[in-house]
Structures are given as structure tokens and as C-alpha cells.
Amino acid sequence: MTAALTTAQLTQEHRPTLDQALEAIRTRAYWSPHPEHPKAYGGEGRGGRPSLSVAEGQAAFEALRGKRLELDQPGTDGWTGSEVSPFGAEMGMEYPHPDLDVLLPAMRAGMSAWREAGPETRALVCLEILARISARSHEFAQAVMHTSGQAYMMAFQAGGPHAQDRGLEAVAYAFTEQTRTPGAADWSKPQGKRDPLRLRKTFTAVPRGIALLIGCNTFPTWNGYPGLFASLATGNPVLVKPHPQAVLPLALTVRTAREVLREAGFSPDLVALAAERPDEGIAKVLAVRPEIRIIDYTGSTAFGDWLETHARQAQVFTEKAGVNTVVIDSTDDYQGMLANLAFSLSLYSGQMCTTPQNLLIPRAGITTDAGPKTYDEVVADLAAAVDGLLADDARASALLGAIVGPRVQERLEAAPGLGGVALASRAVTHPDFPDATVRTPLMVKADGARKFWEGAEPDAPYLSECFGPVSFAVAVDSTEEAVALLRRTTRDKGAMTVGAYTTSPEAERLIEEACLEECAQLSLNLTGGVYVNQTAAFSDFHGTGGNPSANATLCDGAFVAGRFRMVEVRRPAE
């Protein structure tokens, strides 16, 4: 295969970016090579690479509708597609359906050359893939928006630059772990008066095998890119199995990856798509095939647990459900706290794995810079803050996006039966997409007395995840009781995020100790433009891998190290 992209070209363009990424994960300082402002795209972009403007991205998306997305991958035995935009637009795309007995051997055939390329070349090829995706960020934003229901700005940022950052972060960790051991070493052991023993040793990072990426509906690229690029950068082919309602963003990713691999002189079949027919359940079939040696999954706890139990031949990385909690003990910025929480509860209609669900508030109330506030006052003021934030339908639509699917809608409609409603949900008319289902958050009052949660079979609704725009204002006897409940839900159900507001050093230590012991990421006293449900690549860890919500962290060394093994060859030194 003739390479149109040479190693020298890739090195010149991407090695500086890789070096900056390596420095960023070491220092944990803010850094991103992917602009998050939409106007940064269009015309000549970073490094002289042309990029699509907002209008060009929309035109590119429109050109895809009602068409087949050709990937030229082996083993295509038909076409499938069933995506329906949460905003009501018809999609009509079709994707190649795989004959696994043909596709999987073709993917394995390219492994040897990809392995021999070495960690640096693989990293640079991955960076070229990300650069081409970045140049088409507005096209990807349309794809993410119309499959996930995210509002456009969020789809652009989270589905574009922020997802690309997470992919690059994974490449940086992969490069670091693979180069921790030298490629070769001369070994000499003294033998007294005799000649020393001498060996020449070589060390090769050997991939585990084909990686399976099982995509999610809500964040197909943000959640998908870490696993995809961690596996590819460590030498593994990647089979991408998207969620049936969010195929397009990952299909476009696969198409781009295949183009770059081919141009770089490698087999394009190192990355392939496995789109499924309605109700086919291809993920379960793939997950236990012997060729699949790595699995990345984001989604329900039930299927994540099934993967961890049954896919025994594979290294399985899962992000599942959790009960995210905010402990409200006291604050010196009451209005800032309310505004921050209102935004966190509203963003993308609560359809984020990091959205707060349980707000634990002492029955006796809290101390604030605005004077003491009772439990009822805090709840009422927070409800008013959400109402104020979302009072204008156009602004609300830009923040809420659309309800992604019927299950979220069903949970929202059932939530009023779970307790007293402190904040009712209302329907919002989207100014551009009148057929979209847009709903404001709902908040339920709940009793957090120990009798409701410390028994063997508790039935309090706040003890399990209620994914979507539903939260619980849980009245507790004290901050100590709040921390005990936080420990219980994190230990039993997991938590992707924990937030807390306190002016008390003692309470802060108590909450921090609980999060350290239960292995949950903690955000304290956020009142400005940083929110508990947002994380920054290269600096923040997403999940810990230490509680039931996820068995891995995005990203750390453990996320990439299990995707390869170091194989040594020894021979006598010449």
C-alpha cells in the first residue's frame, strides 16, 4: 500500500501537538488545541488546514440525509438505518451491515503492520484523524445534535472540540504507557574473572486484539473517542458498534479514520463500523466472540454488568449509571449557588451521566450570606432560579435541547408520583423545531430519614438513578446524616460526580473524606462558570473506576495500559 502521508509529514505537523498533550497530562493545567468557539472555524484553520463554517457544516449534514454512507469495508451484507432526530427532522441515512465472519478476519489482517509502526507513528496517525475531524466540527455538531437531542452549541462543543480533546488525551496516555519501557536494551551481567553474560533485549508493545466500542445515544463522540483512540493508539483494530439512534457521528468518525489509515499506508480495515438492524442485539453477539479482546461501553448498568460478567475473554471498560449527589450544608454566596445548581440541573435536560440528582439539605436549614434559610426556602428559591433561567422559550431550548427518547419521557411523567412536587416540568416550544419534545426539569421533595434508606430493601426513589430532568430535594436530619446517605448511595449505586456547599472546615473534611473513601470525584462550592457536570480534558478525571458507576477513568494510565502487553525478545549480544 503506497503512503500518501509520510512519517515525516505527520511528524512535522503533529509531533508538537503530541508533546503539548504529554505536558498537559503531566501538569494538569488548562490546554486545548481545539477551539470551542464556533466562529473559529471556516476558511483556513489551525496549521493552514481548511475547516467548515457553521453554514458549510449544515450543508454537509443536509447532503448526507436520505443517503447511504459508503465506507468500502469488507463483509457488507446489506444496509440498515433507523435514526430519528429528537428534533423531528427526518434522517434517512443507511449504513453498511457487517458479515462478522468476513469483517473480523479482515480487521485482524492489518494488525501486524500497525503493531510494527510503533507507538509514535500510531499516535501521529491518530492525531491526523482528530485534525480532520476537528476541521469538520460543524458537520459533526449537526450529526450529534440530530441523534442525541443536544442543543446546537452543546452538540458543537461537547460533540466536537471537547470530544476531540478527550480522544487526544487518550492518545497521550497511550504513548506515555507504551514508551515507559525502552524499545531495546543491552544487558551485561558481571561474572568475576569470566566474561560477562551479554544479551540484547528488545521490547515491543503488543496489542491485545480487536477492540469493540459500544456507543451511547447521548454523547456518541465524547464518550466514544477515549476508548476508540486509546485502542487504536496501542495497536488494536477498533470495531465501532454505535447506538442504533446515534450512528451518524461515529460513522463519520469511522469514515475519516479509514481515509487517514489508507493514506498513511495502513489497512483501512483497522477501523470499521458495525451498524445493526432493528432489535438485532449485535452487541451481545460481538461481546463474546473470541476475536474481541477489548470492550468500551457507556450505558445502562444492566448491560454493563452483563458485559463484565460474560465477556470474559476481553478487557472490559464500562461507564454505567450512578446517583450523583450534592450536599448543601452552608454557603457564602447563596445566589451564586442557586444559579450554579439551576444551570447544572437544566443543562441538556439532565441527560448527562454527571447531572446532580440528589440534593441533600438539612431539615433545620442552612446558613448563608443572605441569612439563615430553611429547607423549604432553599427548595423554593432553587425552583425559582430554574424557572427564571428557563423563562424564555428560546433561551430554554438552547440550554435544554430535546428529550432523547421515550424512556426519559416516561420517567419524567412518572416522577410526580414519587413525592411532593417542588418544581413542575413544563413543555417548551422550540423556535426552530416545533416537533421536538422539550421539557424543563422537575424537582421532587423527599424525606431522607434513615428509616427510608438503611433497611435491607429500601424503596426510597432517590436511592437509584432516575436518568433525565428529575431531581430530589432530600431533607436530612443533619450534614452528618447527609454524608452518611452520600456514602450509602455511592457505595451501592455509584456516583460520577459529587458536589458540596459548605463554609465549615469540619463539614468540608467530612465530605472530602467520604468521597476519598468511596472513590468519587468531588466539586466544592462551585458558584461561577464551572459546573459539577462538566469536566475538562487533560486536567479533570471523568469517573474514578472505584465505585459502581464506572470501572474505568477517562483518562488515566490504567485506561490504556491493559490494551497492550510488553513482549520481550532476548538474544545473545554480538
C-alpha positions as CSV (number, residue, x, y, z in Angstrom):
1,M,0.0,0.0,0.0
2,T,1.5,3.3,-1.1
3,A,1.5,6.0,1.6
4,A,0.3,9.5,0.6
5,L,1.0,10.6,4.2
6,T,4.7,10.1,5.1
7,T,6.0,9.8,8.6
8,A,8.0,13.0,8.1
9,Q,4.8,14.9,7.2
10,L,3.0,13.5,10.2
11,T,5.9,14.3,12.5
12,Q,6.2,17.9,11.3
13,E,2.5,18.6,11.7
14,H,1.5,16.6,14.8
15,R,4.6,15.9,17.0
16,P,4.4,19.4,18.6
17,T,0.8,18.8,19.5
18,L,1.6,15.4,20.9
19,D,4.4,17.0,23.0
20,Q,2.0,19.6,24.3
21,A,-0.6,17.0,25.2
22,L,2.1,15.0,27.1
23,E,3.0,18.1,29.1
24,A,-0.7,18.9,29.7
25,I,-1.5,15.5,31.3
26,R,1.7,15.9,33.4
27,T,0.9,19.4,34.7
28,R,-3.0,19.1,34.7
29,A,-3.1,22.7,33.5
30,Y,-5.7,24.1,31.1
31,W,-4.8,23.4,27.4
32,S,-6.7,22.5,24.3
33,P,-5.7,22.6,20.6
34,H,-9.3,22.5,19.5
35,P,-11.1,25.9,19.7
36,E,-14.5,25.7,21.3
37,H,-15.9,28.9,19.7
38,P,-17.9,28.2,16.6
39,K,-16.5,31.3,14.8
40,A,-13.0,29.8,15.0
41,Y,-14.0,27.5,12.1
42,G,-14.4,28.3,8.5
43,G,-11.8,29.0,5.9
44,E,-8.2,28.4,6.8
45,G,-7.9,26.9,10.3
46,R,-5.1,25.6,12.5
47,G,-2.0,24.7,10.7
48,G,-3.4,26.1,7.4
49,R,-5.9,23.3,7.3
50,P,-9.3,24.4,5.8
51,S,-12.3,23.9,8.1
52,L,-16.1,24.1,7.7
53,S,-18.1,27.1,8.8
54,V,-21.4,26.8,10.5
55,A,-23.3,27.1,7.2
56,E,-20.9,24.7,5.4
57,G,-21.3,22.1,8.2
58,Q,-25.0,22.3,8.0
59,A,-24.8,21.9,4.2
60,A,-22.6,18.9,4.6
61,F,-25.0,17.3,7.0
62,E,-28.0,18.0,4.7
63,A,-26.1,16.3,1.9
64,L,-26.0,13.1,4.0
65,R,-29.7,12.9,4.7
66,G,-31.5,10.1,2.9
67,K,-28.3,8.7,1.5
68,R,-26.1,5.6,2.1
69,L,-22.9,6.3,3.9
70,E,-20.4,4.3,1.9
71,L,-17.4,3.0,3.9
72,D,-16.0,0.5,1.4
73,Q,-15.4,-2.0,4.2
74,P,-15.4,-5.8,3.6
75,G,-18.2,-8.1,4.6
76,T,-21.1,-5.8,3.9
77,D,-24.2,-8.0,3.6
78,G,-26.8,-5.3,3.5
79,W,-27.8,-1.8,4.6
80,T,-29.6,-0.6,7.7
81,G,-30.6,2.6,9.5
82,S,-33.3,3.7,11.8
83,E,-32.3,7.1,13.3
84,V,-35.0,9.6,14.1
85,S,-33.9,13.1,15.2
86,P,-35.2,14.1,18.6
87,F,-35.9,17.5,16.9
88,G,-38.3,15.9,14.5
89,A,-36.1,16.1,11.3
90,E,-36.1,13.1,9.0
91,M,-32.7,11.4,8.8
92,G,-33.0,8.5,6.4
93,M,-29.3,7.6,6.4
94,E,-28.3,3.9,5.8
95,Y,-25.1,2.2,6.9
96,P,-23.3,-1.0,5.9
97,H,-24.4,-4.0,7.9
98,P,-21.5,-6.4,8.6
99,D,-21.0,-10.1,8.0
100,L,-18.8,-10.6,11.0
101,D,-17.2,-13.7,9.7
102,V,-15.8,-11.7,6.8
103,L,-15.2,-8.4,8.6
104,L,-13.3,-9.5,11.7
105,P,-10.6,-11.5,9.9
106,A,-10.1,-8.5,7.6
107,M,-9.6,-6.3,10.6
108,R,-7.0,-8.7,12.1
109,A,-5.1,-8.8,8.9
110,G,-3.8,-5.3,9.3
111,M,-2.6,-5.7,12.9
112,S,1.0,-6.8,12.1
113,A,1.9,-3.7,10.1
114,W,0.1,-1.4,12.6
115,R,2.0,-3.0,15.5
116,E,5.3,-2.7,13.8
117,A,4.7,1.0,13.1
118,G,5.4,1.7,16.8
119,P,3.8,4.0,19.4
120,E,4.9,7.3,17.9
121,T,3.7,6.6,14.3
122,R,0.4,5.3,15.7
123,A,0.0,8.4,17.8
124,L,0.7,10.7,14.9
125,V,-1.8,8.9,12.6
126,C,-4.4,9.2,15.4
127,L,-3.7,13.0,15.6
128,E,-4.2,13.3,11.9
129,I,-7.6,11.6,12.2
130,L,-8.5,14.0,15.0
131,A,-7.3,17.0,13.0
132,R,-9.5,16.1,10.1
133,I,-12.5,15.5,12.4
134,S,-11.8,18.9,14.0
135,A,-11.9,20.7,10.6
136,R,-15.4,19.3,10.2
137,S,-16.6,20.1,13.7
138,H,-19.7,21.9,12.5
139,E,-20.7,18.9,10.4
140,F,-20.2,16.6,13.4
141,A,-22.2,19.1,15.6
142,Q,-25.2,18.6,13.3
143,A,-24.8,14.9,13.5
144,V,-24.6,14.9,17.3
145,M,-27.4,17.3,17.6
146,H,-29.8,15.3,15.5
147,T,-29.0,12.0,17.1
148,S,-28.6,12.9,20.8
149,G,-31.0,15.8,21.1
150,Q,-28.3,18.2,22.4
151,A,-28.9,21.9,21.6
152,Y,-26.6,23.1,18.8
153,M,-24.0,24.9,20.9
154,M,-23.6,21.9,23.3
155,A,-23.5,19.5,20.4
156,F,-20.8,21.6,18.8
157,Q,-18.7,21.9,21.9
158,A,-19.2,18.6,23.7
159,G,-19.5,16.6,20.4
160,G,-16.7,18.4,18.7
161,P,-13.8,20.1,20.4
162,H,-14.3,18.6,23.8
163,A,-14.7,15.1,22.4
164,Q,-11.6,15.6,20.3
165,D,-9.7,16.7,23.4
166,R,-10.7,13.5,25.2
167,G,-9.5,11.5,22.2
168,L,-6.2,13.3,22.1
169,E,-5.9,12.8,25.9
170,A,-6.2,9.1,25.4
171,V,-3.5,9.1,22.7
172,A,-1.2,11.0,25.1
173,Y,-1.7,8.4,27.8
174,A,-1.3,5.6,25.4
175,F,2.0,7.0,24.1
176,T,3.2,7.5,27.7
177,E,2.5,4.0,28.8
178,Q,3.9,2.3,25.7
179,T,7.2,4.3,25.8
180,R,7.7,3.9,29.5
181,T,9.8,0.8,28.6
182,P,12.7,1.3,26.1
183,G,12.5,-0.4,22.8
184,A,15.8,-2.1,23.3
185,A,18.4,-2.6,25.9
186,D,21.9,-4.1,26.1
187,W,22.2,-6.3,29.2
188,S,25.5,-7.3,30.8
189,K,26.0,-9.3,34.0
190,P,29.5,-9.5,35.5
191,Q,30.9,-13.0,36.1
192,G,34.0,-12.3,38.1
193,K,37.1,-13.5,36.2
194,R,34.9,-14.9,33.4
195,D,33.5,-12.9,30.6
196,P,30.2,-11.1,31.5
197,L,26.9,-12.5,30.2
198,R,25.6,-10.3,27.5
199,L,22.2,-10.2,25.9
200,R,20.4,-7.8,23.5
201,K,16.8,-7.4,24.6
202,T,14.0,-5.8,22.6
203,F,10.6,-4.8,24.0
204,T,7.5,-4.5,21.8
205,A,4.1,-3.1,22.8
206,V,1.8,-5.9,21.5
207,P,-1.9,-5.1,21.1
208,R,-4.5,-7.4,22.7
209,G,-6.7,-7.8,19.6
210,I,-9.8,-6.3,18.1
211,A,-11.5,-3.7,20.3
212,L,-15.2,-3.3,20.4
213,L,-16.6,0.2,21.0
214,I,-20.3,0.1,22.0
215,G,-21.5,3.7,21.6
216,C,-24.1,5.5,23.6
217,N,-27.1,7.7,22.4
218,T,-26.5,10.8,24.4
219,F,-22.7,11.5,23.9
220,P,-21.6,9.3,21.0
221,T,-18.3,11.1,20.4
222,W,-17.4,12.4,23.8
223,N,-17.9,9.0,25.4
224,G,-16.7,7.1,22.3
225,Y,-13.4,8.8,21.4
226,P,-11.4,7.9,24.6
227,G,-11.8,4.2,24.0
228,L,-11.5,4.4,20.3
229,F,-8.3,6.3,20.3
230,A,-6.8,4.5,23.3
231,S,-7.3,1.2,21.5
232,L,-6.1,2.4,18.1
233,A,-3.0,4.1,19.5
234,T,-2.0,1.0,21.3
235,G,-2.1,-1.1,18.1
236,N,-5.6,-2.6,18.2
237,P,-8.1,-2.6,15.4
238,V,-11.4,-1.0,16.5
239,L,-14.9,-2.2,15.6
240,V,-17.4,0.6,16.3
241,K,-20.9,-0.5,17.2
242,P,-23.0,2.7,17.6
243,H,-26.2,3.1,19.4
244,P,-29.0,2.5,16.8
245,Q,-30.3,6.0,17.3
246,A,-26.8,7.7,17.2
247,V,-25.0,6.1,14.3
248,L,-24.1,9.1,12.2
249,P,-21.4,10.8,14.4
250,L,-19.5,7.5,14.8
251,A,-20.0,6.5,11.2
252,L,-18.4,9.8,10.1
253,T,-15.6,9.1,12.5
254,V,-15.0,5.7,11.0
255,R,-15.0,7.1,7.5
256,T,-12.4,9.7,8.5
257,A,-10.2,7.1,10.3
258,R,-10.3,4.8,7.3
259,E,-9.3,7.6,4.9
260,V,-6.3,8.5,7.0
261,L,-5.2,5.0,7.6
262,R,-5.3,4.3,3.9
263,E,-3.3,7.4,3.1
264,A,-0.7,6.6,5.7
265,G,-0.1,3.2,4.2
266,F,-2.0,1.0,6.6
267,S,-5.1,-1.1,6.3
268,P,-8.2,1.0,6.5
269,D,-9.9,-2.1,8.0
270,L,-8.2,-1.3,11.3
271,V,-11.3,0.8,11.9
272,A,-14.8,-0.5,10.9
273,L,-18.4,0.1,11.6
274,A,-21.0,-2.5,12.8
275,A,-24.4,-0.9,12.4
276,E,-27.2,-3.2,13.5
277,R,-30.7,-3.9,12.2
278,P,-33.6,-3.1,14.4
279,D,-33.7,-5.3,17.6
280,E,-30.8,-7.4,16.3
281,G,-28.8,-7.1,19.5
282,I,-25.5,-7.4,17.7
283,A,-23.6,-6.0,20.8
284,K,-24.2,-9.2,22.8
285,V,-23.1,-11.4,19.9
286,L,-19.9,-9.4,19.3
287,A,-19.1,-9.1,23.0
288,V,-18.4,-12.8,23.5
289,R,-16.7,-13.6,20.2
290,P,-13.1,-14.7,20.8
291,E,-11.7,-12.1,18.4
292,I,-13.0,-9.3,20.6
293,R,-10.3,-8.6,23.2
294,I,-11.2,-5.1,24.5
295,I,-14.7,-3.6,25.1
296,D,-15.5,0.0,25.8
297,Y,-19.1,0.6,26.8
298,T,-21.2,3.5,28.1
299,G,-24.9,2.9,29.0
300,S,-27.2,1.1,31.4
301,T,-25.9,-0.7,34.5
302,A,-27.8,-3.9,33.5
303,F,-25.9,-4.3,30.2
304,G,-22.6,-3.1,31.7
305,D,-22.9,-5.7,34.4
306,W,-23.7,-8.3,31.7
307,L,-20.6,-7.4,29.8
308,E,-18.4,-7.5,32.9
309,T,-19.8,-11.0,33.7
310,H,-19.9,-12.7,30.3
311,A,-17.2,-11.1,28.1
312,R,-14.5,-13.0,30.0
313,Q,-12.1,-13.1,27.0
314,A,-12.0,-9.3,26.8
315,Q,-10.7,-6.4,28.9
316,V,-13.9,-4.5,29.6
317,F,-14.2,-0.8,30.4
318,T,-17.6,0.4,31.4
319,E,-19.3,3.6,32.4
320,K,-22.8,2.9,33.8
321,A,-25.4,4.6,36.0
322,G,-24.9,6.3,39.3
323,V,-26.6,8.5,41.9
324,N,-25.0,11.9,41.7
325,T,-25.3,13.9,44.9
326,V,-24.9,17.5,46.1
327,V,-24.6,18.1,49.9
328,I,-25.9,21.6,50.8
329,D,-24.5,22.5,54.3
330,S,-23.9,26.3,54.0
331,T,-22.7,28.9,51.6
332,D,-21.2,32.4,51.5
333,D,-22.7,33.0,48.0
334,Y,-26.4,32.0,48.1
335,Q,-27.4,33.5,44.8
336,G,-24.3,32.1,43.1
337,M,-25.0,28.6,44.5
338,L,-28.6,28.7,43.3
339,A,-27.6,29.9,39.8
340,N,-24.9,27.3,39.5
341,L,-27.3,24.5,40.6
342,A,-30.1,25.7,38.3
343,F,-27.8,25.6,35.3
344,S,-26.5,22.1,36.3
345,L,-30.0,20.7,36.7
346,S,-31.1,22.2,33.3
347,L,-28.2,21.5,31.0
348,Y,-29.2,19.1,28.3
349,S,-32.4,18.3,30.3
350,G,-30.4,16.4,32.9
351,Q,-29.5,13.7,30.3
352,M,-25.8,13.6,31.4
353,C,-24.2,11.0,33.5
354,T,-22.8,13.8,35.6
355,T,-26.0,15.7,36.3
356,P,-26.9,16.1,40.0
357,Q,-29.8,14.1,41.2
358,N,-30.0,14.1,45.0
359,L,-29.8,17.5,46.7
360,L,-29.3,16.8,50.4
361,I,-30.5,19.7,52.6
362,P,-30.7,19.7,56.4
363,R,-34.3,20.0,57.7
364,A,-33.3,22.8,60.1
365,G,-32.0,24.8,57.1
366,I,-28.6,26.3,56.2
367,T,-26.6,29.4,57.0
368,T,-25.9,31.7,54.0
369,D,-24.6,35.2,53.3
370,A,-28.3,36.2,52.8
371,G,-29.2,35.0,56.3
372,P,-30.5,31.6,57.5
373,K,-32.6,29.7,55.0
374,T,-35.0,26.9,55.9
375,Y,-35.2,23.7,53.9
376,D,-38.4,24.9,52.3
377,E,-36.8,28.2,51.4
378,V,-33.8,26.6,49.8
379,V,-36.0,24.4,47.7
380,A,-38.4,27.2,46.7
381,D,-35.5,29.5,45.9
382,L,-33.8,26.8,43.7
383,A,-37.1,26.2,41.9
384,A,-37.4,29.9,41.3
385,A,-33.8,30.0,40.0
386,V,-34.6,27.2,37.5
387,D,-37.8,28.9,36.4
388,G,-36.0,32.2,36.0
389,L,-33.2,30.6,33.9
390,L,-35.7,28.9,31.6
391,A,-38.4,31.6,31.5
392,D,-37.8,32.4,27.8
393,D,-38.5,29.5,25.5
394,A,-35.8,30.4,23.0
395,R,-33.2,30.5,25.8
396,A,-34.6,27.4,27.4
397,S,-34.4,25.5,24.1
398,A,-30.8,26.4,23.7
399,L,-30.0,25.1,27.1
400,L,-32.3,22.1,27.4
401,G,-32.1,20.6,24.0
402,A,-34.6,17.8,23.3
403,I,-35.6,14.7,25.2
404,V,-33.6,12.0,23.7
405,G,-36.1,9.1,23.8
406,P,-39.3,7.7,25.2
407,R,-37.8,6.2,28.3
408,V,-36.6,9.5,29.6
409,Q,-40.1,11.0,28.9
410,E,-41.7,8.1,30.7
411,R,-39.6,8.6,33.8
412,L,-40.3,12.4,33.8
413,E,-44.1,11.8,33.5
414,A,-44.0,9.2,36.4
415,A,-41.9,11.4,38.7
416,P,-44.7,13.4,40.2
417,G,-45.9,10.2,41.8
418,L,-42.7,9.9,43.8
419,G,-43.3,12.7,46.2
420,G,-44.4,16.3,46.6
421,V,-43.5,18.3,43.5
422,A,-41.4,21.3,44.4
423,L,-40.8,22.3,40.7
424,A,-43.1,21.2,38.0
425,S,-41.9,20.4,34.5
426,R,-43.4,22.3,31.6
427,A,-43.4,21.8,27.9
428,V,-41.3,24.3,25.8
429,T,-41.9,25.1,22.2
430,H,-38.6,25.0,20.3
431,P,-38.4,28.1,18.0
432,D,-36.7,26.1,15.1
433,F,-38.0,22.6,15.7
434,P,-41.7,22.7,16.8
435,D,-41.9,18.9,16.7
436,A,-39.1,18.5,19.3
437,T,-40.0,17.3,22.8
438,V,-38.5,19.9,25.2
439,R,-39.2,19.8,28.9
440,T,-38.0,21.8,31.8
441,P,-36.6,20.0,35.0
442,L,-38.8,18.6,37.7
443,M,-37.9,18.5,41.4
444,V,-39.5,16.2,44.0
445,K,-39.3,16.7,47.7
446,A,-38.2,13.6,49.6
447,D,-37.6,12.5,53.2
448,G,-34.1,11.4,53.8
449,A,-34.7,9.9,57.3
450,R,-32.6,6.8,57.9
451,K,-35.7,4.6,58.2
452,F,-36.2,5.2,54.5
453,W,-32.8,4.0,53.3
454,E,-30.9,1.9,55.8
455,G,-33.1,-1.2,55.7
456,A,-32.3,-4.3,53.6
457,E,-34.9,-3.5,51.0
458,P,-35.2,0.3,50.8
459,D,-37.8,1.7,48.4
460,A,-37.0,5.4,48.5
461,P,-36.9,6.6,44.9
462,Y,-33.8,8.7,45.3
463,L,-31.7,5.6,46.1
464,S,-31.5,4.7,42.4
465,E,-30.7,6.7,39.3
466,C,-33.6,8.5,37.6
467,F,-31.9,9.5,34.4
468,G,-33.3,12.7,32.8
469,P,-34.6,16.0,34.1
470,V,-35.7,14.7,37.5
471,S,-34.0,15.6,40.9
472,F,-34.8,15.1,44.5
473,A,-34.6,17.7,47.3
474,V,-33.9,15.3,50.1
475,A,-34.5,16.6,53.7
476,V,-31.9,15.1,56.1
477,D,-31.5,15.5,59.8
478,S,-28.0,16.9,59.6
479,T,-24.9,17.3,57.5
480,E,-23.6,14.2,59.1
481,E,-26.7,12.3,58.0
482,A,-26.3,13.8,54.5
483,V,-22.8,12.4,54.4
484,A,-24.0,9.0,55.6
485,L,-26.6,8.9,52.8
486,L,-24.0,10.1,50.3
487,R,-21.8,7.2,51.3
488,R,-24.6,4.7,51.0
489,T,-25.7,5.7,47.5
490,T,-22.2,6.0,46.2
491,R,-21.2,2.6,47.7
492,D,-24.4,0.8,46.5
493,K,-25.1,2.6,43.2
494,G,-22.0,4.6,42.4
495,A,-21.6,8.3,41.5
496,M,-19.9,10.0,38.6
497,T,-20.0,13.3,40.5
498,V,-20.4,14.7,44.0
499,G,-20.9,18.4,44.8
500,A,-21.0,20.2,48.1
501,Y,-21.5,23.6,49.5
502,T,-20.1,24.5,52.9
503,T,-18.4,27.2,54.8
504,S,-17.4,24.8,57.6
505,P,-13.9,23.3,57.6
506,E,-15.2,20.4,59.6
507,A,-18.0,19.7,57.2
508,E,-15.7,20.0,54.3
509,R,-13.3,17.5,55.8
510,L,-16.2,15.1,56.5
511,I,-17.4,15.3,52.9
512,E,-14.0,15.1,51.3
513,E,-13.1,12.0,53.5
514,A,-16.3,10.3,52.4
515,C,-15.5,10.9,48.7
516,L,-11.9,9.7,49.1
517,E,-13.1,6.5,50.9
518,E,-16.0,5.9,48.5
519,C,-13.9,6.9,45.5
520,A,-16.0,9.7,44.0
521,Q,-14.9,12.9,42.2
522,L,-15.8,16.0,44.4
523,S,-16.5,19.6,43.4
524,L,-16.7,22.1,46.3
525,N,-18.5,25.4,46.4
526,L,-19.0,26.0,42.7
527,T,-20.8,29.3,42.2
528,G,-19.3,30.7,38.9
529,G,-18.9,29.4,35.4
530,V,-17.7,25.9,36.3
531,Y,-20.4,23.3,36.9
532,V,-20.4,19.9,38.6
533,N,-21.5,18.1,35.4
534,Q,-18.6,19.5,33.3
535,T,-15.0,18.2,33.1
536,A,-12.0,19.4,31.2
537,A,-9.8,17.0,29.3
538,F,-6.1,16.9,30.3
539,S,-7.0,18.1,33.7
540,D,-10.2,16.6,35.2
541,F,-10.7,12.9,35.6
542,H,-14.2,11.7,34.5
543,G,-15.3,8.9,36.9
544,T,-12.8,7.1,39.1
545,G,-13.3,3.5,38.4
546,G,-13.6,3.0,42.1
547,N,-17.4,2.9,42.6
548,P,-20.2,1.0,40.8
549,S,-20.9,3.8,38.3
550,A,-17.8,3.0,36.3
551,N,-14.9,0.6,36.3
552,A,-12.6,3.0,34.5
553,T,-11.5,6.6,34.4
554,L,-11.3,9.0,31.5
555,C,-8.4,9.1,31.2
556,D,-5.5,7.7,33.2
557,G,-2.7,5.2,32.7
558,A,-4.9,2.3,33.8
559,F,-7.4,3.2,31.0
560,V,-4.8,2.4,28.3
561,A,-2.2,0.1,29.9
562,G,-4.4,-3.0,29.7
563,R,-4.9,-2.6,25.9
564,F,-1.4,-3.9,25.2
565,R,1.3,-6.1,26.6
566,M,5.0,-5.7,26.5
567,V,6.7,-8.7,24.8
568,E,10.4,-9.2,25.2
569,V,12.8,-11.0,22.9
570,R,16.3,-11.9,24.2
571,R,19.3,-12.9,22.1
572,P,23.0,-13.1,22.7
573,A,24.7,-9.8,22.1
574,E,27.1,-9.7,19.2
